[in-house]
């Protein structure tokens, strides 16, 4: 079975955990933009060096660098039968590029998963994580601001994928197994 998915949701909704669990169940790799950046930086690849300049200046890595990394990663053999993209696309321009990359190979997304979660629940989770990991800069106002920025940036993406009948929204709150089963049930008609 091929599964070509993206997963999005606010920080603390369990995206990384659920992406890994889904990837395992569906037999496809999870492709995280964070992992791609780290890999390119470690290899000191040309794309990694270009990204490093922006990161060192405290700026966002431009879309064209991220797009190139995604294009390269999706061309690898383990992604031929499917993938779960975590952290990409982040905006409508990247969504268009992704659609073009896939169209060049004669494939398309099966679904765009949006893990939803109550803001107060997510803030609680992130404050607990910050305490456990000693992240003093993860205060409630900072977390709430990041969640607001996410909502602003993601609302257009969710609407875009809803228009294309690709959006699958699933409540990310609950026991891990329960959320995984909810996701699999919601995805079944799309796969």
Buried (B, 14 or more C-beta within 10 A) or exposed (E): EEBBBBBBBBBBBBBBBBBBBBBEBBEBBBBBBEEBBEBBBEEEBEBBEBBBEEEEEEEEBEBEBBBBBBBBBBEEEEBEBBBBBBBBBBBEEBBEBBBEBBEEEEBEBBBBBBBBBEBEEBBBBBBEBBEEEEEEEBEEEEBBEBBEEBEEEBEEBBEBBBEBEBBBBBBBBEEEEEBBEBBBEBBEEBB
